[in-house]
């Protein structure tokens, strides 16, 4: 846990440095950026930012897997939606092989 927390602090610092050098902030305004700016304004502490990012990293795989599971079930239950999705993919990607 201490190693993970340390790694998170390093990643947040790298993100903070990157934000200080970008010209157009709107292209880089993700969740971590919002937290960093909230800290800069004094709304959050460094510990708050670290904890939020850590919790998102830990929770994301669980919520993503549940979301994907239900998405696949819904697609399987609605074949017309699946066909429309496949047509959209072919329109964007074409007939090329997708990397595995």
Helices and strands as residue ranges (DSSP letters): H 2-21, G 25-28, H 31-41, H 46-77, H 79-93
